[in-house]
Amino acid sequence: MAFFEILKELVDSAKGGLAATVMGMDGIAVDQYAGESRYDVETVGVEYGKVIEEIKNASRLLNLGEVEEVMVASTVNGLILRLVNNEYYIAFVVGPDANTGRARYLLKRAAKKTSKELER
């Protein structure tokens, strides 16, 4: 399954899903899907990729274990970042009406599929 199909399935299956991207920690997008929303998820992924590194460093410093997921709630939309491995993550933008629990579950599944695809 290609990255685009994984992201499309993620966004289209989640109530309130707007857009998703597979990003490298270097800020380069592997692939993205925004459906009808045309959301600029690549820029979101790049900017929040910097935040992931800081959170990973803080977690390591505080002996809290490895970071798996980061959620950001804003007044407009939500963002869920899920690490696929040490080099890649998925940024998933959801609307205010999203079922966040289901979105997180679907994102976890998408991250596993993405990991398998990256191993090829």
C-alpha positions as CSV (number, residue, x, y, z in Angstrom):
1,M,0.0,0.0,0.0
2,A,1.5,3.3,-1.0
3,F,1.8,6.3,1.3
4,F,-0.9,8.3,-0.5
5,E,-3.4,5.5,-0.1
6,I,-2.6,5.1,3.6
7,L,-3.1,8.8,4.2
8,K,-6.3,8.9,2.1
9,E,-7.8,6.0,4.1
10,L,-6.8,7.8,7.4
11,V,-8.4,11.1,6.5
12,D,-11.5,9.7,4.8
13,S,-12.2,7.2,7.6
14,A,-11.9,9.7,10.5
15,K,-14.9,11.8,11.2
16,G,-13.6,15.4,10.9
17,G,-10.3,14.3,9.2
18,L,-9.0,17.2,7.1
19,A,-5.5,16.3,5.9
20,A,-2.4,14.2,6.7
21,T,1.2,14.0,5.7
22,V,4.1,11.6,6.2
23,M,7.1,13.8,7.0
24,G,10.8,13.1,7.6
25,M,12.4,14.6,10.7
26,D,14.4,16.6,8.2
27,G,11.2,18.5,7.2
28,I,10.8,16.9,3.8
29,A,7.3,15.5,3.0
30,V,7.2,12.0,1.7
31,D,3.5,12.3,0.7
32,Q,0.4,14.1,1.7
33,Y,-3.4,13.9,1.3
34,A,-5.8,16.8,1.9
35,G,-8.9,15.6,0.2
36,E,-11.4,18.4,-0.5
37,S,-10.1,20.5,2.3
38,R,-7.0,21.6,0.4
39,Y,-5.4,22.2,3.8
40,D,-1.7,23.0,3.7
41,V,-0.7,20.1,5.8
42,E,2.9,20.1,4.6
43,T,3.7,23.4,6.2
44,V,2.0,22.3,9.4
45,G,4.1,19.1,9.4
46,V,7.3,21.1,8.8
47,E,6.7,23.6,11.6
48,Y,5.5,21.0,14.1
49,G,8.4,18.7,13.2
50,K,10.6,21.1,15.1
51,V,8.4,20.8,18.1
52,I,8.5,17.0,18.1
53,E,12.3,17.2,18.4
54,E,12.1,19.5,21.4
55,I,9.5,17.3,23.0
56,K,11.6,14.2,22.4
57,N,14.6,15.9,23.9
58,A,12.6,17.0,27.0
59,S,11.1,13.5,27.4
60,R,14.6,11.9,27.3
61,L,16.0,14.5,29.7
62,L,13.2,13.8,32.2
63,N,13.4,10.0,31.8
64,L,9.7,9.8,30.6
65,G,10.4,7.3,27.9
66,E,10.1,7.6,24.1
67,V,7.5,9.9,22.6
68,E,4.9,8.2,20.5
69,E,2.3,10.8,19.9
70,V,1.7,14.6,20.4
71,M,-1.6,16.3,20.3
72,V,-2.2,20.0,19.8
73,A,-5.6,21.5,20.3
74,S,-6.3,25.0,18.9
75,T,-9.4,27.2,18.6
76,V,-9.8,26.1,15.0
77,N,-8.5,22.6,14.4
78,G,-6.6,19.8,16.1
79,L,-3.3,18.2,15.2
80,I,-2.1,14.8,16.1
81,L,1.5,13.9,15.4
82,R,2.4,10.2,15.5
83,L,6.0,9.0,15.2
84,V,6.4,6.1,12.7
85,N,10.0,5.5,13.6
86,N,13.1,7.7,14.5
87,E,13.1,9.3,11.1
88,Y,9.4,9.8,10.1
89,Y,6.1,10.9,11.6
90,I,2.6,11.4,10.4
91,A,0.9,14.8,11.0
92,F,-2.9,14.5,11.0
93,V,-5.1,17.6,11.0
94,V,-8.7,17.2,12.3
95,G,-11.6,19.6,12.5
96,P,-13.4,20.7,15.6
97,D,-16.1,18.1,15.1
98,A,-13.6,15.2,15.0
99,N,-13.9,12.1,17.1
100,T,-10.4,12.5,18.5
101,G,-10.3,9.0,20.1
102,R,-11.1,7.3,16.8
103,A,-8.7,9.6,14.9
104,R,-5.9,8.6,17.2
105,Y,-6.8,4.9,16.8
106,L,-6.8,5.3,13.0
107,L,-3.6,7.2,13.1
108,K,-1.9,4.5,15.1
109,R,-3.0,1.9,12.4
110,A,-1.8,4.2,9.6
111,A,1.6,4.6,11.4
112,K,2.0,0.8,11.4
113,K,1.2,0.5,7.7
114,T,3.6,3.4,7.0
115,S,6.4,1.7,8.9
116,K,5.9,-1.5,6.9
117,E,6.0,0.6,3.7
118,L,9.2,2.3,4.7
119,E,10.9,-1.1,5.4
120,R,10.5,-2.1,1.8
